[in-house]
Every structure is written in structure tokens, then in C-alpha cells.
Amino acid sequence: MGKILIANDHGAVELKQRILKHLEGRGFTVENLGVDTEDSVDYPDLAEKACLQYLKGNYDFGILCCGTGIGISISANKVKGIRCALPQDTFAAEMTKKHNNVNFIAFGGRIEYKEPVEKMLDAFIDSPFEGGRHQTRIDKMMALEEK
């Protein structure tokens, strides 16, 4: 299997541990750049660290987690070359890959999802990028970084 990055702040320590266990069970190698305690840290720093490491290459995608997933995903999307999605269910997780081919996916450790994060993550991992008109749209999306 592939190699994945994960980073989290103090608001998602337990969620990160669940995700790590799930991914390792699927055979992935996971590089953990997050924290393992609930001592307060700043999620923009962790997003930046993970995104810059990802951009060095050799990773399939990255996962970011904070209390809601919102702040860390916004932070990641400020890094040139990163497309981070914050899905709320399996359909959205699937579409983030099929249509947007995101390279990061985010979740919130304090969010009560209707479906398990592991199920959403599997939907993302197991969905192929459809290319075609979606690549054209991604190219336009990424060109916005130059404006």
C-alpha cells in the first residue's frame, strides 16, 4: 500500500489514534506529524508542517485533524499546491477524490459525524479520480493561486 501523512492538534488526539489504527490495518504506512497530548498547540503550524512535508513527495495524500477540521483545512488550503477537503459524509468524501482529486482530507475530533470517519476515509481512498472535465476544473482552481 501507499504512504500517508497525518497531523493533528490537541482537539483530535483520539480521532488521530483511531485513524492511524484503521490505516495501518489497511496496510498503509503512516507518518505521524501530529501531537499525542491534549496540551494546546496551534493548528496552522501543524497544517503547514504536514503540507510542506507532503509537497516534498512520496505520499499518496495527507490527513489533517483539529477540533472541527475547519481551521486546519483552511490553513492547509493557504499552502500553494494543496487542495484540502472537509467532508461531512461518505458521499462528500467520495466526491472529493472523484471530482476534486484532493491531496488532503480533514476531520474534526469534536464533531459527531453521522457516519464513522473510518467509513468516510475508506470512501475517499477507494474512489478513483475521474479526470476529464474535472481535471480542467482543478486546473482552473489551482490557477487561482497565481492571481
MIDOSE-1310 file (N, C-alpha, C; in nm, 2 decimals, decimal comma, always signed):
residues 147
mgki	+0,08/-0,12/+0,00/+0,00/+0,00/+0,00/+0,09/+0,12/+0,00; +0,02/+0,24/+0,01/+0,09/+0,36/+0,00/+0,14/+0,42/+0,13; +0,18/+0,55/+0,12/+0,23/+0,62/+0,24/+0,14/+0,75/+0,25; +0,10/+0,77/+0,38/+0,01/+0,88/+0,41/+0,07/+0,96/+0,52
lian	+0,05/+1,09/+0,52/+0,08/+1,18/+0,63/-0,04/+1,21/+0,71; -0,02/+1,23/+0,84/-0,13/+1,27/+0,93/-0,08/+1,37/+1,03; -0,15/+1,47/+1,06/-0,12/+1,57/+1,16/-0,25/+1,62/+1,23; -0,23/+1,65/+1,35/-0,35/+1,69/+1,43/-0,31/+1,78/+1,54
dhga	-0,40/+1,85/+1,60/-0,38/+1,94/+1,71/-0,44/+1,87/+1,84; -0,44/+1,94/+1,95/-0,49/+1,88/+2,07/-0,64/+1,85/+2,07; -0,72/+1,90/+1,98/-0,86/+1,87/+1,97/-0,90/+1,74/+1,90; -0,79/+1,67/+1,85/-0,82/+1,55/+1,77/-0,73/+1,43/+1,80
velk	-0,67/+1,43/+1,92/-0,58/+1,32/+1,96/-0,64/+1,18/+1,94; -0,76/+1,17/+2,00/-0,83/+1,04/+2,00/-0,86/+1,00/+1,86; -0,92/+1,09/+1,78/-0,95/+1,06/+1,64/-0,83/+1,02/+1,56; -0,72/+1,09/+1,58/-0,60/+1,05/+1,51/-0,56/+0,91/+1,54
qril	-0,57/+0,87/+1,66/-0,53/+0,73/+1,70/-0,62/+0,63/+1,63; -0,75/+0,66/+1,62/-0,84/+0,57/+1,55/-0,81/+0,56/+1,41; -0,78/+0,68/+1,34/-0,74/+0,68/+1,20/-0,61/+0,60/+1,18; -0,51/+0,62/+1,26/-0,39/+0,55/+1,25/-0,41/+0,40/+1,25
khle	-0,48/+0,36/+1,35/-0,51/+0,21/+1,36/-0,58/+0,16/+1,24; -0,68/+0,23/+1,19/-0,76/+0,19/+1,07/-0,66/+0,18/+0,95; -0,58/+0,29/+0,93/-0,50/+0,29/+0,81/-0,39/+0,18/+0,81; -0,33/+0,16/+0,93/-0,23/+0,06/+0,94/-0,30/-0,08/+0,92
grgf	-0,42/-0,09/+0,96/-0,49/-0,22/+0,94/-0,52/-0,24/+0,79; -0,53/-0,14/+0,72/-0,54/-0,15/+0,57/-0,41/-0,17/+0,50; -0,30/-0,16/+0,57/-0,17/-0,18/+0,51/-0,09/-0,06/+0,47; -0,14/+0,06/+0,51/-0,07/+0,18/+0,48/+0,04/+0,21/+0,58
tven	+0,14/+0,28/+0,53/+0,25/+0,33/+0,62/+0,20/+0,48/+0,65; +0,20/+0,52/+0,77/+0,15/+0,65/+0,81/+0,26/+0,72/+0,89; +0,29/+0,84/+0,84/+0,39/+0,93/+0,90/+0,31/+1,02/+0,99; +0,33/+1,01/+1,12/+0,25/+1,09/+1,22/+0,33/+1,22/+1,25
lgvd	+0,28/+1,33/+1,21/+0,34/+1,46/+1,24/+0,26/+1,54/+1,34; +0,16/+1,48/+1,40/+0,07/+1,54/+1,49/+0,12/+1,53/+1,64; +0,03/+1,57/+1,73/+0,06/+1,57/+1,87/-0,02/+1,45/+1,93; +0,03/+1,40/+2,05/-0,02/+1,29/+2,12/-0,08/+1,33/+2,26
teds	-0,08/+1,46/+2,28/-0,13/+1,50/+2,41/-0,24/+1,61/+2,39; -0,31/+1,64/+2,49/-0,41/+1,75/+2,48/-0,36/+1,89/+2,52; -0,23/+1,90/+2,53/-0,17/+2,03/+2,55/-0,19/+2,12/+2,43; -0,23/+2,24/+2,45/-0,27/+2,33/+2,34/-0,16/+2,36/+2,24
vdyp	-0,19/+2,34/+2,12/-0,09/+2,38/+2,01/-0,18/+2,45/+1,90; -0,11/+2,51/+1,81/-0,18/+2,59/+1,70/-0,19/+2,51/+1,58; -0,31/+2,49/+1,53/-0,34/+2,41/+1,41/-0,27/+2,46/+1,29; -0,26/+2,59/+1,27/-0,19/+2,64/+1,14/-0,05/+2,59/+1,13
dlae	+0,02/+2,58/+1,24/+0,16/+2,53/+1,24/+0,16/+2,38/+1,20; +0,07/+2,30/+1,24/+0,06/+2,16/+1,21/+0,02/+2,14/+1,06; -0,07/+2,22/+1,02/-0,11/+2,22/+0,88/+0,01/+2,25/+0,79; +0,08/+2,36/+0,82/+0,19/+2,40/+0,74/+0,30/+2,29/+0,74
kacl	+0,33/+2,23/+0,85/+0,43/+2,13/+0,86/+0,39/+2,01/+0,78; +0,27/+1,96/+0,78/+0,22/+1,85/+0,71/+0,22/+1,88/+0,56; +0,17/+2,00/+0,52/+0,16/+2,03/+0,38/+0,30/+2,04/+0,31; +0,39/+2,11/+0,38/+0,53/+2,12/+0,33/+0,60/+1,99/+0,32
qylk	+0,58/+1,90/+0,41/+0,63/+1,76/+0,40/+0,57/+1,69/+0,28; +0,44/+1,70/+0,27/+0,37/+1,63/+0,16/+0,43/+1,68/+0,02; +0,45/+1,81/+0,01/+0,50/+1,86/-0,12/+0,64/+1,82/-0,15; +0,71/+1,76/-0,06/+0,84/+1,70/-0,09/+0,83/+1,58/-0,17
gnyd	+0,71/+1,52/-0,17/+0,69/+1,40/-0,25/+0,68/+1,27/-0,17; +0,65/+1,16/-0,24/+0,64/+1,02/-0,19/+0,52/+1,00/-0,10; +0,42/+1,07/-0,10/+0,30/+1,05/-0,02/+0,18/+1,04/-0,11; +0,08/+0,95/-0,08/-0,04/+0,94/-0,15/-0,13/+1,06/-0,12
fgil	-0,14/+1,09/+0,00/-0,23/+1,20/+0,05/-0,20/+1,23/+0,19; -0,26/+1,34/+0,24/-0,25/+1,37/+0,39/-0,38/+1,38/+0,45; -0,38/+1,37/+0,58/-0,50/+1,38/+0,67/-0,47/+1,48/+0,78; -0,56/+1,57/+0,80/-0,54/+1,68/+0,90/-0,66/+1,67/+0,99
ccgt	-0,64/+1,69/+1,12/-0,75/+1,69/+1,22/-0,73/+1,80/+1,32; -0,83/+1,87/+1,35/-0,84/+1,96/+1,47/-0,97/+1,94/+1,53; -1,01/+2,03/+1,62/-1,14/+2,02/+1,69/-1,26/+2,00/+1,59; -1,26/+2,09/+1,49/-1,37/+2,08/+1,40/-1,33/+2,04/+1,26
gigi	-1,20/+2,05/+1,23/-1,15/+2,03/+1,10/-1,15/+2,15/+1,01; -1,22/+2,25/+1,06/-1,23/+2,38/+0,98/-1,10/+2,46/+0,97; -1,05/+2,49/+1,09/-0,93/+2,58/+1,09/-0,81/+2,51/+1,03; -0,79/+2,38/+1,05/-0,67/+2,32/+0,99/-0,69/+2,30/+0,84
sisa	-0,81/+2,28/+0,79/-0,83/+2,27/+0,65/-0,82/+2,40/+0,58; -0,86/+2,51/+0,64/-0,84/+2,65/+0,59/-0,69/+2,68/+0,58; -0,62/+2,64/+0,69/-0,48/+2,67/+0,69/-0,41/+2,59/+0,58; -0,44/+2,47/+0,56/-0,38/+2,38/+0,46/-0,41/+2,44/+0,32
nkvk	-0,53/+2,49/+0,29/-0,56/+2,55/+0,16/-0,49/+2,68/+0,13; -0,42/+2,73/+0,23/-0,34/+2,85/+0,21/-0,20/+2,82/+0,15; -0,16/+2,69/+0,16/-0,03/+2,64/+0,11/-0,05/+2,61/-0,04; +0,04/+2,68/-0,12/+0,03/+2,66/-0,27/+0,05/+2,51/-0,30
girc	-0,04/+2,46/-0,38/-0,04/+2,32/-0,43/-0,12/+2,23/-0,35; -0,19/+2,28/-0,24/-0,27/+2,19/-0,16/-0,42/+2,21/-0,19; -0,49/+2,10/-0,19/-0,63/+2,10/-0,20/-0,68/+2,02/-0,09; -0,74/+2,08/+0,01/-0,79/+2,00/+0,13/-0,94/+2,01/+0,14
alpq	-1,00/+1,90/+0,16/-1,15/+1,90/+0,17/-1,19/+1,86/+0,31; -1,30/+1,90/+0,35/-1,36/+1,87/+0,48/-1,50/+1,80/+0,47; -1,50/+1,67/+0,43/-1,63/+1,61/+0,41/-1,70/+1,58/+0,54; -1,83/+1,58/+0,52/-1,92/+1,55/+0,64/-1,99/+1,41/+0,63
dtfa	-1,97/+1,35/+0,51/-2,03/+1,21/+0,50/-1,96/+1,14/+0,39; -1,99/+1,01/+0,37/-1,92/+0,93/+0,27/-1,94/+0,98/+0,13; -2,05/+1,03/+0,09/-2,07/+1,08/-0,04/-1,98/+1,20/-0,07; -1,97/+1,29/+0,02/-1,88/+1,40/+0,01/-1,73/+1,36/+0,00
aemt	-1,70/+1,26/+0,09/-1,56/+1,21/+0,09/-1,53/+1,14/-0,05; -1,62/+1,07/-0,10/-1,60/+1,00/-0,23/-1,58/+1,11/-0,34; -1,67/+1,21/-0,34/-1,66/+1,32/-0,44/-1,54/+1,40/-0,44; -1,48/+1,42/-0,31/-1,36/+1,49/-0,30/-1,24/+1,43/-0,39
kkhn	-1,25/+1,30/-0,40/-1,15/+1,23/-0,48/-1,19/+1,22/-0,63; -1,32/+1,18/-0,65/-1,36/+1,16/-0,79/-1,36/+1,29/-0,87; -1,40/+1,40/-0,81/-1,41/+1,53/-0,88/-1,31/+1,63/-0,85; -1,25/+1,63/-0,73/-1,16/+1,73/-0,70/-1,01/+1,68/-0,68
nvnf	-1,00/+1,55/-0,67/-0,87/+1,49/-0,65/-0,78/+1,56/-0,55; -0,85/+1,58/-0,43/-0,78/+1,65/-0,32/-0,66/+1,57/-0,28; -0,56/+1,64/-0,23/-0,44/+1,58/-0,17/-0,44/+1,58/-0,02; -0,54/+1,64/+0,04/-0,55/+1,63/+0,19/-0,70/+1,62/+0,22
iafg	-0,73/+1,55/+0,32/-0,87/+1,54/+0,37/-0,86/+1,57/+0,52; -0,97/+1,64/+0,57/-0,97/+1,69/+0,71/-1,09/+1,64/+0,78; -1,07/+1,62/+0,91/-1,18/+1,58/+1,00/-1,17/+1,65/+1,13; -1,28/+1,65/+1,20/-1,29/+1,72/+1,34/-1,30/+1,62/+1,45
grie	-1,22/+1,63/+1,54/-1,22/+1,54/+1,66/-1,33/+1,56/+1,75; -1,39/+1,68/+1,75/-1,51/+1,71/+1,83/-1,64/+1,71/+1,76; -1,64/+1,66/+1,64/-1,76/+1,66/+1,56/-1,83/+1,52/+1,58; -1,96/+1,52/+1,59/-2,03/+1,40/+1,60/-2,09/+1,37/+1,46
ykep	-2,01/+1,29/+1,38/-2,05/+1,26/+1,25/-2,16/+1,15/+1,25; -2,24/+1,16/+1,14/-2,35/+1,06/+1,13/-2,29/+0,92/+1,09; -2,17/+0,93/+1,02/-2,11/+0,81/+0,98/-1,97/+0,80/+1,04; -1,91/+0,69/+1,06/-1,77/+0,68/+1,12/-1,67/+0,75/+1,02
vekm	-1,58/+0,82/+1,08/-1,47/+0,88/+1,00/-1,40/+0,77/+0,92; -1,38/+0,66/+0,97/-1,31/+0,55/+0,90/-1,39/+0,51/+0,77; -1,52/+0,51/+0,78/-1,60/+0,48/+0,66/-1,58/+0,59/+0,55; -1,58/+0,72/+0,60/-1,56/+0,83/+0,51/-1,42/+0,82/+0,44
ldaf	-1,32/+0,79/+0,53/-1,18/+0,77/+0,48/-1,17/+0,66/+0,37; -1,24/+0,55/+0,40/-1,24/+0,44/+0,30/-1,30/+0,48/+0,17; -1,41/+0,56/+0,18/-1,48/+0,61/+0,06/-1,38/+0,69/-0,02; -1,31/+0,78/+0,04/-1,21/+0,86/-0,02/-1,10/+0,78/-0,09
idsp	-1,04/+0,69/-0,01/-0,93/+0,61/-0,06/-0,97/+0,52/-0,17; -1,09/+0,46/-0,17/-1,13/+0,36/-0,26/-1,19/+0,42/-0,39; -1,20/+0,55/-0,40/-1,26/+0,62/-0,51/-1,15/+0,66/-0,61; -1,17/+0,63/-0,74/-1,07/+0,68/-0,84/-1,10/+0,82/-0,88
fegg	-1,00/+0,90/-0,92/-1,02/+1,03/-0,98/-1,07/+1,01/-1,12; -1,18/+1,08/-1,16/-1,24/+1,06/-1,29/-1,17/+1,14/-1,40; -1,09/+1,24/-1,37/-1,02/+1,31/-1,47/-1,12/+1,39/-1,56; -1,08/+1,40/-1,69/-1,16/+1,47/-1,79/-1,20/+1,61/-1,75
rhqt	-1,33/+1,64/-1,76/-1,37/+1,78/-1,73/-1,34/+1,82/-1,58; -1,32/+1,72/-1,49/-1,28/+1,75/-1,36/-1,14/+1,80/-1,35; -1,05/+1,75/-1,43/-0,91/+1,80/-1,43/-0,91/+1,94/-1,48; -0,99/+1,97/-1,58/-1,00/+2,11/-1,63/-1,04/+2,20/-1,52
ridk	-1,13/+2,16/-1,44/-1,18/+2,25/-1,33/-1,07/+2,26/-1,22; -1,00/+2,15/-1,19/-0,89/+2,16/-1,10/-0,78/+2,25/-1,15; -0,75/+2,24/-1,27/-0,65/+2,33/-1,33/-0,69/+2,48/-1,31; -0,82/+2,51/-1,33/-0,87/+2,65/-1,31/-0,86/+2,68/-1,16
mmal	-0,90/+2,59/-1,08/-0,90/+2,61/-0,93/-0,75/+2,64/-0,89; -0,66/+2,57/-0,93/-0,52/+2,58/-0,89/-0,46/+2,71/-0,95; -0,51/+2,75/-1,06/-0,46/+2,88/-1,13/-0,50/+3,00/-1,04; -0,60/+2,99/-0,96/-0,64/+3,10/-0,87/-0,53/+3,13/-0,77
eek	-0,44/+3,04/-0,75/-0,33/+3,07/-0,66/-0,23/+3,17/-0,71; -0,24/+3,19/-0,85/-0,15/+3,28/-0,91/-0,21/+3,42/-0,93; -0,33/+3,44/-0,89/-0,40/+3,57/-0,90/-0,38/+3,66/-0,78
